[in-house]
Amino acid sequence: MRSSLIATAALIAAFQAWGQQAGGGVRYKWVDEHGLPHYSDSLSADALRFGYDVISDQGGVVRHVDRPPTAQERAEQQRQAAAQAAARRAAEAERRNELQLLAAYPTEAAFRRAQKDRLDSIDQEIETTRINLRNQEKTLADLLARAGDLEHAKQPVPAALSDRIAEQRNVVATQRDALQRVQEARAAAERQAAVDLARYRALQAAQAPAEAASAGHP
């Protein structure tokens, strides 16, 4: 609190000294919280608190000084400044990524080959998962056949075999879920590939005029 009072007093003294240097006719006008105007030959704490106009001898406004922002307003200003800085950093990072993309794939054919390689990798994962699923399903079918033979022979199914069948059902269900997930990932990757290709083409088209201009002006 004491430091705030000292700062206010220093501001008042500085502005009054400026007014004396500018000429003895300098006056100050401010409007209080009730909307009432005030005039003074000296700068008061209220004028600093509400903001004020510097008035010339002729009654014109030489300049306006806004009131200082509240703590909430300063926090909002800082938030907006931080958001703007983050947006600028994101835009710069995106531009760097675009330049790196164009440098890594100078032609559309190279870009499409890279996309195909990624999709082929997912296809291989799908095929591996399918093979694993078929093997697990075969194991489950063998276990069920053993249990069926025992039941057909009017013999009890051992608890160990029943437990093994239950476990194998879970394994098969897990493999089926895994296959569905990788198939969904393949479909999503294919959709994203179309989006990425369109973006790549737009970047190439935007870069072409710049390269032509650069080539024409060595």
N, C-alpha and C positions, 0 to 999 in steps of 0.2 A: 504494500500500500504506500509506504514512504517513498519507494523508488518511483512509483507512478506519479505521486505529487511533485517530486523533484523534476521528473521529465516534463510534466505539464507546465511547471513554472519556467523551465528552460525554454520551452516552445513559445510561451507568452513573451518572454524577454526577447527572444530572437525576432519574433514578428514585430514587436514594438520597435526594436532597433531598426528593422528594415523600413518601418513606416516613417520613422524620423529621418532616415536617409533619403527616402523617396519624396519627402515634403511634409510640412506640418498639417496639410489638409486631409491626410488620409483618414478615413473612417471605416468602421466595420459594421456590418449588418448581419444579423442572424435571426432565425425563427425558432422559437422554443417549442416544447412538446405540445403546447396548446394552439399552435399556429400563429402566435402573436409575434410580430417583428420587433426587433430591438436594434438600437443604434448606439455606437459608442466610439469615442476617440481612442480608446485603448482596447486591446484584445483581452477578453476575459476567458475564464475557464469554460463558461457556458458556450461561448462562441466556438471554442475548440471542440466541445462535446457535440454540438448540433451541426457544425459546419457553418461557414460564413462566406460573405462577399466582401471584397475590398472595394470601397466606394471612393471615387475621385472627387475633387472639389466641384466638378460639374454634375455630380450625382450619378455618373455612369459606373458600371461595374468594371473594375480593372481586372479582377480575376475572382474565381470561385474556388474555395477550398472545401472539399467534402469532409463530412464527419469521419472519424476513425471507425473502422468496421468493428462490430461486436465480436466476441469470442466465437459465437456460432457462425457468423459470416466469414471470419477468418478460416475457421475449420472447413466451411464449404468451399472457399476459394482454394484452399490447399488440396481438398479432395478433387476439385475440377482440374487443378494444375497437374495433380498426379495422374488423373485419368487421361488427360491430353498427352502427357509424357508417355504413358503406357501405350496409347494409340499410335504415337509417332514411332516408338520402338517396334511395335508389332508391324507397322507398315514397312519400316526399314528391313526388318527380318524377312518379311514376305518378299520384298524386292530382292534381297540377297539370295533367297531360295530360288526365285525365278531365274536369276542370272546363273546360278549353279546348275539348275535344271537344263537351261539352254546350252551351257558349256558341256555338260555331261552327255547330252543327246543333240548333236548339231543338226540331225535330220529326223524327219518324222519316222522314217523306216527304223532308225536306231531306237527311237522311243517305243515304237510298237513292238519291236523285238524284246525289249526289256519287260514290257507289259505281258507279253506272251510267256516269257520265262517265269514270271511270278504266278500266272494262272496255271502253267504246267506243273509248278511245284505243288500247288494246292490239289491239282488233279491226281498227282502221285500220292499225296496224303489220303485222298478219298479212296483210291484203289487199295492202299495198304489197310485202311480201316475196314473196307469191304471184305478183304481176305480174312482179316482177324475175326470179323463178325461171322463169316461163313464157318470158320473153324470152331468158334464157340457154339454156334448153332448145331453143328454136327456133334460136338461133345454132348450137348443137351439132348439131342435126339437119341444118341446111344444110351444115355442114362435112362431116358424115358422108356426106351425099348426094353432095357433090362428089367425095369420095374413092371412093365406090361407083361413080360414073359412070366415073371413071378406071380403076378395076379392071375394070369391065364392058367397057371399051374396050381392055382388055389393055395399059393404059398404067401406068407406075410412078406411085405417089403421091409427090409431092415431099416432101422432108424438112420443109420449112417448113410444109406443110399438116398433116403428121403431128404436128409440134410444136404447131401451133395447136389441133389436136383434143385433144391431151393437156392443154394449158392450159385449154381450155374445159371439159373434163371436171372439172377441179379447181374451176373457177368454179361449175359446176352443183352439185357436191358441197357446196361451201361454202354456197351458197344454200339447199340442202335442209337442211343442219344449222341454219342460221339460222332457217328456218321452223319446224323442230321445236322449237328453243329457245323461240321466241316463243309457240308453241302450248302448250308446257309451262308457260310463265310465265302464260299466260291461264288455264289450268286451276288453277294454284296461287293466282292472284289471286281466282278465283271461290270457291275453298274458303276463303280467308282472309276474303273478304267475308262469308260466312256466319258465320264466327266473330266478326268485328267487329260484325255486326248483332246477334248474340245478346248480346255484351258491351254494346253501346249500349243495348239494351232493358233489361238488368239495371241499368245506371247510371240510366236514366230511372226505372225502378221504385223504385230506392233513393232517388232524389232527391224523388220525389213526396210521401212523408210529411213530409219536412222542409219542403218548400214549403207544404204544407197547414198545418203547425203554425205556420210563420211568418206565413201569412195570417191565422190565427185569433188571433194575439197581436201586434197592431200596436205 
